Amino acid sequence: MKTKTKKIHILTLGCAKNTVDSEFLQRQLRANQFTISEEINGSDLCIINTCGFIESAKQQSIDTILETVEKKKAGLIQNLFVMGCLSERYHEALKKDIPEVDKYFGSNNLPDILKELGAEYKYELLGERDLSTPSHYAYLKISEGCDNPCSFCAIPIMRGTHKSKPINEIMKEVVNLSEKNIKELIVIGQDTTYYGLDLYGGRELPSLLKSLSTVNGIEWIRLMYAFPAKFPLEVLDVISDSKKICKYIDIPIQHASDSVLKSMRRGLTRKILSELLNKIRKKIPGIALRTTIITGYPNETEKDFEELITFLKEIEFDRLGVFTYSQEENTSAFGLGDPIPQKVKEERQSYIMDIQKEISYKRNVGRIGKTAKVLVERIENENYIGRTEWDAPEIDNEIIIPKSKHLKIGSFVNAKIVDSLEYDLFGEIVE
C-alpha cells in the first residue's frame, strides 16, 4: 500500500461532523505528499467515511461500499478503505460480509489510517484542514462523543463518551479558518451545550462563544446541536450581546409528550421545554429556533402524537426537521421493539411537515418589510441565492435576490424582504 497509493479519493457520507473528520484527514494526507483526487475513477485508493446513525443512513453507507467494491473489481480503483460510524459499530460484521474492502477503521482512527499508508501524523498541523464546504463558511466541531443517555440513540456506541476539544486548540483552528477568509462558523458537536464539563468542570459554551467572537474576519457564528436539558442560560446573554453570533439556535427536542420524553430518557418534561423556549425568545427577540422531531417511537400513542402536534402549534418553531423512528441495536429502546408500522410513521411525519409548512409560511410573511444581512451563496437562474442569519446552510430557508448588480459570492449585503414562500424569501438590495 505504501508504494502503490499515490492518488486518493475521499467520499464522505452523513452529517457535518463526518465532513470535518474528512477535512482533517485530507489535510494530513496532502501534507504527506499524497494527491487528493476529485474523481473516484482512476484513484489508487478510495476512502469512504460512513454514517451509521439510523437505518436509512446505514443502508446508504452499505450501498455505497458495495458500489465502490464493484469499481474495484472493474479496475477503476486499486484499493478501498472504509472508516467512520458504520465501520466503528459493525466492524467485524462488515469484514465478514464485505471482505473486498482492504481495511476497515473506526470513527477516530485518523493516525491509524496514515500509518497503514506508511504516512506520518503531523502534529504541527493541529487545527488545519482542507475545507470541502463553500469558501465562505466552515463547520467547527468543538467536541466528540456524547454522555446523554437517550434511549434511541447509538451515537455513544459509535463516537464514545463526550470529549471537549481544548479551547486553545479550537482557537488555533478558528484563526486558521479566518485566514482562509471564512466568514461563518457553524458550531457543531453531538451536544454543544455540554462543552467544557469534562475538561474544565463546568459548561463553558458561553465563554467559548465569547472567545470565538474576538477573531477578526469571522462575521457570523451559528450554534447547532444545543441539547435542551440543563441548557446553560448564560448562552442567551452572550448571543443577545454579540453582533457576530447569529440570532439562531438549533435545539433538538425530539418530542413533547411527557411519557415519550421519559421513555426517551431526555431528562426534561414538556413544561420545562416550553419554559426554556419561551425564555430564549424573551431574551433574544426575533431569534429563529430550529428543532428536530422523532415520530413513531415505540410507545408513541395517538394521544402522545396529538400532544406533540399541540405543542408544535403552540411553540411555532421557525425551522423543523422530522425523522421516523429507527430501531437501533444495543440502545436501551431496542427492547421496546418497533411496533408502529412504517406507513403510520410516515403518515405522522407528513402531517407534522404539513403543519410546519403553514407555520414557516406565517413566520416568513412576518419578515416581509424587514431588512436583513444576507450572505451571498451562489448564482442560480439569473438570481443571487443567499441566507440570512436565521438560516443554516443546506437545511434551512434561502433568500432570492434579482441579479441587478454584481455581488461577490461569499460577501454580505443588506436586503429588504419583499415577498415569501413557505421555505424561501425574496429580497431586494438596499444601498
C-alpha positions as CSV (number, residue, x, y, z in Angstrom):
1,M,0.0,0.0,0.0
2,K,2.8,2.4,0.9
3,T,4.4,2.3,-2.5
4,K,1.3,1.9,-4.6
5,T,-1.0,4.5,-3.2
6,K,-0.5,8.0,-4.6
7,K,-3.9,9.3,-5.6
8,I,-6.6,9.2,-3.0
9,H,-10.4,10.0,-3.3
10,I,-12.3,10.6,-0.1
11,L,-16.1,10.0,-0.2
12,T,-18.0,11.5,2.8
13,L,-21.4,10.4,3.9
14,G,-23.6,11.5,6.8
15,C,-23.5,14.6,8.9
16,A,-21.3,17.7,9.1
17,K,-19.2,16.1,11.9
18,N,-18.1,13.5,9.3
19,T,-17.3,16.3,6.9
20,V,-15.0,17.8,9.4
21,D,-13.2,14.5,10.0
22,S,-12.7,14.0,6.3
23,E,-11.3,17.6,6.0
24,F,-8.7,16.9,8.8
25,L,-7.8,13.6,7.1
26,Q,-7.3,15.2,3.7
27,R,-5.0,17.9,5.1
28,Q,-2.8,15.2,6.7
29,L,-2.7,13.2,3.5
30,R,-1.8,16.2,1.4
31,A,1.0,17.1,3.9
32,N,2.3,13.5,3.4
33,Q,2.6,14.2,-0.4
34,F,-0.5,12.2,-1.4
35,T,-2.6,13.6,-4.2
36,I,-6.3,14.2,-3.4
37,S,-8.4,13.3,-6.4
38,E,-11.9,14.8,-7.1
39,E,-12.8,11.7,-9.2
40,I,-13.1,8.2,-7.8
41,N,-12.3,6.5,-11.1
42,G,-8.6,6.3,-11.6
43,S,-7.7,6.7,-7.9
44,D,-5.2,4.4,-6.3
45,L,-7.3,4.4,-3.1
46,C,-10.9,5.4,-2.2
47,I,-11.7,6.1,1.5
48,I,-15.4,6.0,2.4
49,N,-16.3,7.9,5.6
50,T,-19.6,6.2,6.6
51,C,-22.6,7.1,8.6
52,G,-24.4,4.6,10.9
53,F,-26.9,6.8,12.7
54,I,-30.2,5.4,11.6
55,E,-31.3,2.6,9.3
56,S,-31.6,4.7,6.1
57,A,-28.1,6.1,6.7
58,K,-26.7,2.7,7.3
59,Q,-28.2,1.4,4.1
60,Q,-26.8,4.3,2.1
61,S,-23.4,3.6,3.5
62,I,-23.6,-0.1,2.7
63,D,-24.9,0.5,-0.8
64,T,-22.0,3.0,-1.4
65,I,-19.4,0.4,-0.2
66,L,-20.9,-2.3,-2.4
67,E,-20.9,0.1,-5.4
68,T,-17.3,1.0,-4.8
69,V,-16.4,-2.6,-4.4
70,E,-17.7,-3.1,-8.0
71,K,-15.5,-0.3,-9.2
72,K,-12.5,-2.0,-7.5
73,K,-13.4,-5.3,-9.3
74,A,-13.6,-3.4,-12.6
75,G,-10.1,-2.0,-12.0
76,L,-11.4,1.6,-11.7
77,I,-9.7,1.9,-8.3
78,Q,-7.0,-0.1,-6.8
79,N,-7.8,-0.2,-3.1
80,L,-10.7,0.6,-0.7
81,F,-10.7,1.7,2.9
82,V,-13.9,2.2,5.0
83,M,-13.9,4.5,8.1
84,G,-16.5,6.3,10.2
85,C,-19.5,5.4,12.3
86,L,-20.8,2.4,10.4
87,S,-17.3,0.8,10.5
88,E,-16.9,1.6,14.2
89,R,-20.2,0.0,15.0
90,Y,-20.2,-3.0,12.7
91,H,-16.5,-3.6,12.2
92,E,-16.5,-7.4,12.5
93,A,-19.7,-8.0,10.5
94,L,-18.5,-5.7,7.7
95,K,-15.2,-7.6,7.5
96,K,-17.1,-10.8,7.2
97,D,-19.8,-9.7,4.8
98,I,-17.7,-7.4,2.5
99,P,-14.2,-8.8,2.6
100,E,-13.3,-7.0,-0.6
101,V,-12.6,-3.8,1.4
102,D,-8.9,-3.7,2.1
103,K,-9.1,-2.2,5.6
104,Y,-11.8,-1.0,8.0
105,F,-11.2,1.8,10.5
106,G,-13.4,3.3,13.2
107,S,-14.6,6.9,13.9
108,N,-11.5,8.3,15.5
109,N,-8.7,6.3,13.7
110,L,-7.0,9.0,11.6
111,P,-3.5,8.2,12.8
112,D,-4.1,4.5,12.1
113,I,-5.1,5.3,8.5
114,L,-2.0,7.3,8.0
115,K,0.1,4.5,9.5
116,E,-1.5,2.0,7.2
117,L,-0.4,4.2,4.3
118,G,3.1,4.5,5.6
119,A,2.5,8.1,6.3
120,E,3.2,10.2,9.4
121,Y,0.7,12.0,11.6
122,K,1.9,15.6,11.6
123,Y,1.1,17.1,15.0
124,E,2.3,20.5,13.8
125,L,-0.8,20.6,11.6
126,L,-3.1,20.7,14.6
127,G,-6.2,22.7,13.7
128,E,-5.5,22.7,10.0
129,R,-7.8,21.1,7.5
130,D,-8.7,21.2,3.8
131,L,-12.2,22.6,3.5
132,S,-14.9,20.9,1.4
133,T,-17.6,23.4,2.2
134,P,-18.0,26.6,0.1
135,S,-15.2,29.1,0.7
136,H,-17.2,31.4,3.0
137,Y,-18.4,29.0,5.8
138,A,-17.0,26.1,7.8
139,Y,-18.1,23.7,10.4
140,L,-16.4,24.0,13.8
141,K,-16.5,20.7,15.8
142,I,-15.9,21.6,19.4
143,S,-16.4,18.1,20.9
144,E,-16.6,14.4,20.1
145,G,-19.0,11.8,21.5
146,C,-21.9,12.2,23.9
147,D,-22.7,11.4,27.6
148,N,-26.5,11.8,27.3
149,P,-28.5,8.6,27.9
150,C,-31.1,9.0,25.1
151,S,-32.8,5.6,24.7
152,F,-33.0,5.7,20.9
153,C,-29.5,7.0,20.1
154,A,-26.5,4.9,19.1
155,I,-24.0,7.9,18.9
156,P,-22.2,6.9,22.2
157,I,-21.7,3.4,20.8
158,M,-20.1,4.8,17.6
159,R,-18.4,8.0,18.9
160,G,-17.8,7.3,22.6
161,T,-18.3,9.5,25.6
162,H,-18.2,13.3,25.4
163,K,-14.7,14.8,24.9
164,S,-14.4,18.5,24.7
165,K,-11.7,19.9,22.4
166,P,-9.4,22.2,24.5
167,I,-10.2,25.9,23.9
168,N,-6.6,26.7,22.8
169,E,-6.9,24.1,20.0
170,I,-10.3,25.4,18.9
171,M,-9.0,29.0,18.8
172,K,-6.0,27.9,16.7
173,E,-8.3,26.2,14.3
174,V,-10.6,29.3,14.1
175,V,-7.6,31.6,13.4
176,N,-6.6,29.3,10.5
177,L,-10.2,29.4,9.2
178,S,-10.3,33.2,9.4
179,E,-7.0,33.4,7.4
180,K,-8.8,31.4,4.7
181,N,-11.4,34.2,4.6
182,I,-14.1,32.0,6.2
183,K,-17.0,34.4,7.2
184,E,-19.3,32.0,9.0
185,L,-18.5,29.4,11.7
186,I,-21.1,26.7,12.3
187,V,-20.5,25.3,15.8
188,I,-21.3,21.6,16.0
189,G,-20.8,18.6,18.3
190,Q,-23.1,15.8,19.5
191,D,-24.1,18.1,22.3
192,T,-22.6,21.6,22.2
193,T,-24.1,22.7,25.5
194,Y,-22.1,20.1,27.3
195,Y,-18.9,21.7,26.1
196,G,-16.2,22.0,28.8
197,L,-17.8,20.0,31.5
198,D,-15.3,17.2,31.1
199,L,-12.2,19.4,30.7
200,Y,-13.0,22.4,32.9
201,G,-15.6,21.2,35.4
202,G,-18.4,23.4,34.1
203,R,-20.4,24.2,30.9
204,E,-18.1,26.6,29.2
205,L,-20.0,27.2,25.9
206,P,-20.7,30.8,26.9
207,S,-17.0,31.6,27.3
208,L,-16.1,29.7,24.2
209,L,-18.6,31.7,22.1
210,K,-17.2,34.9,23.6
211,S,-13.7,33.9,22.6
212,L,-14.8,33.0,19.0
213,S,-16.4,36.4,18.7
214,T,-13.0,38.0,19.1
215,V,-11.5,36.5,16.0
216,N,-11.1,39.1,13.2
217,G,-12.7,38.2,9.9
218,I,-15.4,36.0,11.4
219,E,-18.8,37.7,11.0
220,W,-21.3,35.0,11.8
221,I,-21.2,32.3,14.5
222,R,-24.1,29.8,14.4
223,L,-24.9,27.4,17.2
224,M,-26.1,23.9,16.3
225,Y,-27.0,20.7,18.3
226,A,-27.8,22.5,21.6
227,F,-29.2,19.8,23.9
228,P,-32.3,21.3,25.8
229,A,-31.8,19.5,29.2
230,K,-29.6,21.6,31.5
231,F,-29.3,24.2,28.9
232,P,-26.8,26.9,30.1
233,L,-28.9,30.0,30.2
234,E,-25.8,32.2,30.2
235,V,-25.5,31.4,26.5
236,L,-28.5,33.6,25.9
237,D,-26.8,36.6,27.3
238,V,-23.8,36.0,25.1
239,I,-26.0,35.7,21.9
240,S,-28.0,38.7,22.9
241,D,-25.0,40.9,23.4
242,S,-22.9,39.8,20.4
243,K,-23.2,41.3,16.9
244,K,-21.4,38.2,15.5
245,I,-23.5,35.4,16.9
246,C,-26.5,34.6,14.8
247,K,-29.9,35.0,16.4
248,Y,-30.4,31.3,15.7
249,I,-30.3,28.2,17.8
250,D,-30.7,24.6,16.7
251,I,-32.2,22.8,19.7
252,P,-33.4,19.2,19.0
253,I,-36.4,18.5,21.3
254,Q,-37.3,15.1,19.7
255,H,-40.8,15.0,21.3
256,A,-43.1,16.9,23.6
257,S,-45.2,14.2,25.3
258,D,-44.1,13.6,28.9
259,S,-44.5,9.8,28.6
260,V,-42.4,9.7,25.4
261,L,-39.8,12.1,26.7
262,K,-39.4,9.9,29.8
263,S,-39.0,6.7,27.8
264,M,-36.6,8.5,25.5
265,R,-34.6,9.5,28.7
266,R,-34.3,13.1,27.6
267,G,-34.1,14.4,31.1
268,L,-36.9,17.0,30.9
269,T,-40.6,17.4,30.6
270,R,-42.9,19.3,28.2
271,K,-43.3,22.1,30.8
272,I,-39.5,22.5,31.1
273,L,-39.2,22.5,27.4
274,S,-41.9,25.2,27.0
275,E,-40.4,27.4,29.7
276,L,-36.9,27.1,28.1
277,L,-38.1,28.0,24.6
278,N,-40.1,31.0,25.9
279,K,-37.1,32.2,27.9
280,I,-35.0,32.0,24.7
281,R,-37.5,34.1,22.7
282,K,-38.0,36.6,25.5
283,K,-34.2,37.1,25.9
284,I,-33.5,37.2,22.2
285,P,-36.5,38.8,20.3
286,G,-36.6,37.7,16.7
287,I,-34.4,34.6,17.2
288,A,-35.0,31.7,14.8
289,L,-35.4,28.4,16.6
290,R,-34.8,25.1,14.7
291,T,-35.6,21.7,16.1
292,T,-35.7,18.0,15.2
293,I,-38.5,15.6,16.0
294,I,-38.8,11.8,16.1
295,T,-42.1,10.3,15.4
296,G,-43.1,6.6,15.6
297,Y,-41.2,6.0,18.8
298,P,-42.3,2.5,20.2
299,N,-44.6,3.9,22.9
300,E,-45.9,6.9,21.0
301,T,-49.7,6.5,21.2
302,E,-52.2,8.6,19.2
303,K,-52.6,10.7,22.4
304,D,-48.8,11.3,22.6
305,F,-48.8,12.3,18.9
306,E,-51.7,14.7,19.5
307,E,-49.8,16.2,22.4
308,L,-46.8,16.7,20.1
309,I,-48.9,18.4,17.5
310,T,-50.4,20.7,20.0
311,F,-47.0,21.7,21.3
312,L,-45.6,22.4,17.8
313,K,-48.6,24.6,17.1
314,E,-48.1,26.5,20.4
315,I,-44.3,27.0,20.0
316,E,-44.2,27.5,16.2
317,F,-40.6,26.6,15.5
318,D,-39.1,28.7,12.7
319,R,-37.4,25.6,11.2
320,L,-38.1,21.9,11.8
321,G,-37.0,18.5,10.6
322,V,-38.7,15.2,11.4
323,F,-37.4,11.7,11.3
324,T,-39.3,8.4,11.6
325,Y,-38.1,6.2,14.5
326,S,-35.3,3.7,13.6
327,Q,-34.8,0.8,16.0
328,E,-31.1,0.5,16.7
329,E,-29.2,-2.4,18.2
330,N,-27.7,-2.0,21.7
331,T,-29.7,1.1,22.5
332,S,-31.9,1.0,25.6
333,A,-35.0,1.4,23.5
334,F,-34.2,-1.7,21.4
335,G,-36.1,-3.9,23.8
336,L,-39.3,-1.9,23.2
337,G,-39.5,-3.4,19.7
338,D,-40.7,-1.5,16.7
339,P,-44.5,-1.9,16.9
340,I,-45.6,1.2,14.9
341,P,-45.9,0.3,11.2
342,Q,-43.6,2.3,8.9
343,K,-46.7,3.6,7.0
344,V,-48.1,5.1,10.2
345,K,-44.7,6.7,11.0
346,E,-44.5,8.2,7.5
347,E,-48.1,9.5,7.8
348,R,-47.3,11.2,11.1
349,Q,-44.1,12.6,9.6
350,S,-46.0,14.1,6.6
351,Y,-48.7,15.5,9.0
352,I,-46.0,17.3,11.0
353,M,-44.4,18.7,7.9
354,D,-47.7,19.9,6.6
355,I,-48.2,21.8,9.8
356,Q,-44.7,23.1,9.8
357,K,-45.2,24.4,6.2
358,E,-48.0,26.6,7.4
359,I,-46.0,27.8,10.4
360,S,-43.0,28.5,8.2
361,Y,-45.0,30.5,5.7
362,K,-46.7,32.5,8.5
363,R,-43.3,33.4,10.1
364,N,-41.7,34.2,6.7
365,V,-44.6,36.5,5.9
366,G,-43.9,38.2,9.2
367,R,-40.4,39.1,8.0
368,I,-41.7,41.0,4.9
369,G,-40.7,44.6,5.0
370,K,-37.7,44.0,7.3
371,T,-34.1,44.5,6.2
372,A,-31.7,41.6,6.8
373,K,-28.0,41.0,6.4
374,V,-27.5,38.3,3.7
375,L,-24.6,36.1,3.0
376,V,-24.5,35.6,-0.8
377,E,-24.0,31.9,-1.6
378,R,-24.3,31.3,-5.4
379,I,-25.9,32.4,-8.7
380,E,-28.9,30.5,-10.0
381,N,-31.3,31.3,-12.8
382,E,-30.2,34.9,-13.0
383,N,-30.7,35.4,-9.3
384,Y,-28.4,35.5,-6.4
385,I,-29.2,32.9,-3.7
386,G,-28.2,33.8,-0.1
387,R,-29.0,33.2,3.5
388,T,-30.0,35.3,6.4
389,E,-28.7,34.8,10.0
390,W,-32.0,32.9,10.6
391,D,-30.9,30.1,8.3
392,A,-28.2,27.4,8.3
393,P,-26.8,26.1,5.0
394,E,-28.3,23.1,3.3
395,I,-31.2,22.6,5.7
396,D,-33.0,25.9,6.1
397,N,-34.5,28.7,4.0
398,E,-32.8,30.8,1.4
399,I,-33.4,34.3,0.1
400,I,-33.6,35.0,-3.6
401,I,-32.3,38.3,-4.9
402,P,-32.6,39.5,-8.5
403,K,-29.2,39.9,-10.2
404,S,-29.5,43.6,-10.7
405,K,-25.8,44.4,-9.8
406,H,-22.6,42.4,-9.3
407,L,-22.3,40.7,-6.0
408,K,-19.3,38.7,-4.8
409,I,-20.1,35.1,-3.7
410,G,-19.3,34.9,0.0
411,S,-19.9,38.6,0.6
412,F,-22.5,40.2,2.8
413,V,-25.2,42.6,1.6
414,N,-28.3,44.2,3.1
415,A,-31.6,43.2,1.5
416,K,-35.1,44.2,2.1
417,I,-37.5,41.2,2.3
418,V,-40.3,41.9,-0.2
419,D,-42.1,38.6,-0.5
420,S,-42.0,35.0,0.7
421,L,-43.0,31.4,0.1
422,E,-43.2,28.6,2.7
423,Y,-39.4,28.0,2.7
424,D,-38.0,30.9,0.6
425,L,-37.7,34.6,1.0
426,F,-37.4,37.2,-1.8
427,G,-35.3,40.3,-1.3
428,E,-34.0,43.5,-2.9
429,I,-30.6,45.1,-2.4
430,V,-30.7,48.0,0.0
431,E,-27.9,50.6,-0.7
